[in-house]
Amino acid sequence: MKTLTSKLLIAVVIYCAATYAVNAQTIDLKKELAKIEETRNGFMLAIKEKRYQDLANFATADMQSTHPGTEDWNKMRSLGAERGTFPYDSIFMNPKETVIVSDSVAYDYGVSTVYFSDKDGKLMELHDTFLVILKKGSDGIWKLHREVASAQIKYFDL
């Protein structure tokens, strides 16, 4: 999993480096970064408020997500299976890097904390390092498109 995450990140970074200078001239980065933050905050709020039916507003129809495969993460997914792709009670995403790759593709790279209740109702907490690829639709809204997460936590100095 670590190798897959590393290869994916390297590919995205190389692509970003090749296109960033051109995009900075043609894209209102401040505006687009604010839209991405709006999507991220809306996604976190929908989960916190248990509005699972609204999650489709924050993800592409073909969203794919790869969560950590550790015992704790598998337990959480089992307990929240009826919720689908996002089986937790709440999430706090803390991106350390958000890069707009083109007018329709961007990524967030950072750490997150998810909270869920175990079978006895005890609040549990899990951490991960994530890479989320976002796509901007024809409506101008950024949506989660791909996510790869690792239980190996990266502490950033960015």
C-alpha positions as CSV (number, residue, x, y, z in Angstrom):
1,M,0.0,0.0,0.0
2,K,2.8,2.4,0.9
3,T,4.4,1.7,-2.5
4,L,1.2,2.4,-4.4
5,T,0.6,5.6,-2.4
6,S,4.2,6.8,-3.1
7,K,4.0,6.0,-6.8
8,L,0.7,7.8,-7.1
9,L,2.0,10.9,-5.3
10,I,5.2,11.0,-7.4
11,A,3.1,10.8,-10.6
12,V,0.9,13.6,-9.4
13,V,3.8,15.8,-8.3
14,I,5.6,15.4,-11.6
15,Y,2.5,16.3,-13.5
16,C,2.0,19.3,-11.2
17,A,5.5,20.6,-11.7
18,A,5.1,20.4,-15.5
19,T,1.8,22.3,-15.6
20,Y,1.8,24.6,-12.5
21,A,3.5,27.6,-14.1
22,V,1.1,27.7,-17.0
23,N,-2.0,27.2,-14.8
24,A,-1.0,29.9,-12.3
25,Q,-1.3,32.4,-15.2
26,T,-4.7,31.3,-16.4
27,I,-6.5,30.1,-13.2
28,D,-7.7,32.3,-10.3
29,L,-5.9,30.1,-7.7
30,K,-7.3,31.9,-4.7
31,K,-10.9,31.5,-5.9
32,E,-10.4,27.9,-6.9
33,L,-8.7,27.0,-3.5
34,A,-11.6,28.6,-1.7
35,K,-14.1,26.4,-3.7
36,I,-12.0,23.3,-2.8
37,E,-12.1,24.3,0.8
38,E,-15.9,24.8,0.5
39,T,-16.3,21.2,-0.9
40,R,-14.0,19.8,1.9
41,N,-15.9,21.6,4.6
42,G,-19.3,20.6,3.2
43,F,-18.2,17.0,3.0
44,M,-17.0,17.0,6.6
45,L,-20.2,18.7,7.8
46,A,-22.5,16.3,5.9
47,I,-20.9,13.3,7.6
48,K,-20.9,15.0,11.1
49,E,-24.6,15.8,10.6
50,K,-25.3,12.2,9.4
51,R,-26.6,13.5,6.0
52,Y,-25.2,10.5,4.2
53,Q,-27.7,11.1,1.3
54,D,-26.0,14.4,0.7
55,L,-22.5,12.9,0.2
56,A,-23.1,12.5,-3.5
57,N,-23.0,16.3,-3.7
58,F,-19.3,16.2,-2.7
59,A,-18.1,13.2,-4.8
60,T,-18.0,12.3,-8.4
61,A,-20.4,9.5,-9.5
62,D,-17.4,7.2,-10.0
63,M,-15.6,8.1,-6.8
64,Q,-13.1,5.4,-5.6
65,S,-11.6,5.3,-2.2
66,T,-8.9,3.0,-0.7
67,H,-8.8,3.1,3.1
68,P,-6.0,1.7,5.3
69,G,-6.2,-2.0,5.7
70,T,-5.3,-2.3,9.3
71,E,-7.4,-4.2,11.9
72,D,-8.8,-1.0,13.4
73,W,-9.8,0.5,10.1
74,N,-11.4,-2.8,9.0
75,K,-13.4,-2.9,12.3
76,M,-14.6,0.6,11.7
77,R,-15.7,-0.2,8.1
78,S,-17.5,-3.3,9.4
79,L,-19.4,-1.3,12.0
80,G,-20.4,1.4,9.6
81,A,-21.0,-0.8,6.5
82,E,-24.5,0.5,5.9
83,R,-23.1,4.0,5.3
84,G,-21.1,2.9,2.3
85,T,-17.8,4.5,1.2
86,F,-17.6,6.8,4.3
87,P,-18.4,4.6,7.3
88,Y,-17.4,7.0,10.1
89,D,-19.4,9.4,12.4
90,S,-17.2,12.3,11.6
91,I,-13.9,13.3,9.9
92,F,-11.5,16.2,10.3
93,M,-9.4,16.6,7.1
94,N,-6.2,18.6,7.6
95,P,-4.6,19.1,4.2
96,K,-1.0,20.2,4.3
97,E,-0.8,20.8,0.6
98,T,-3.5,21.6,-2.0
99,V,-2.4,21.9,-5.6
100,I,-4.5,22.9,-8.6
101,V,-3.0,20.8,-11.4
102,S,-5.3,22.1,-14.2
103,D,-8.6,23.9,-14.6
104,S,-10.4,20.7,-13.7
105,V,-8.0,18.6,-11.5
106,A,-6.5,19.3,-8.1
107,Y,-5.3,17.3,-5.1
108,D,-5.2,17.5,-1.3
109,Y,-2.4,15.8,0.6
110,G,-2.5,15.7,4.4
111,V,-3.6,14.0,7.5
112,S,-7.1,13.3,8.8
113,T,-8.8,12.0,11.9
114,V,-12.0,9.9,11.8
115,Y,-14.3,9.3,14.7
116,F,-16.7,6.4,15.1
117,S,-18.6,4.6,17.8
118,D,-17.6,1.0,18.5
119,K,-20.3,-1.7,19.2
120,D,-20.5,-0.6,22.9
121,G,-21.0,3.1,21.9
122,K,-17.5,4.1,22.9
123,L,-16.1,6.9,20.7
124,M,-13.0,5.8,18.8
125,E,-10.5,7.8,16.8
126,L,-8.3,6.7,13.9
127,H,-5.7,8.7,12.0
128,D,-4.4,8.5,8.4
129,T,-2.3,10.2,5.8
130,F,-4.4,10.9,2.6
131,L,-4.1,11.9,-1.0
132,V,-7.4,13.0,-2.5
133,I,-7.8,13.9,-6.2
134,L,-10.6,16.3,-6.9
135,K,-12.3,17.0,-10.2
136,K,-14.1,20.1,-11.1
137,G,-17.4,19.6,-12.9
138,S,-18.9,21.7,-15.7
139,D,-20.9,23.4,-13.0
140,G,-17.7,24.7,-11.4
141,I,-18.0,22.6,-8.3
142,W,-15.0,20.6,-7.1
143,K,-15.7,17.0,-6.0
144,L,-13.8,14.2,-4.5
145,H,-12.8,11.8,-7.2
146,R,-10.1,9.4,-5.8
147,E,-8.8,8.9,-2.3
148,V,-5.9,6.8,-1.1
149,A,-5.2,6.7,2.6
150,S,-2.5,5.1,4.7
151,A,-2.5,4.3,8.4
152,Q,1.1,5.3,8.4
153,I,0.9,8.9,9.6
154,K,3.0,11.5,7.9
155,Y,3.9,14.4,10.2
156,F,4.4,17.4,7.9
157,D,6.9,20.3,8.1
158,L,5.4,22.0,5.0
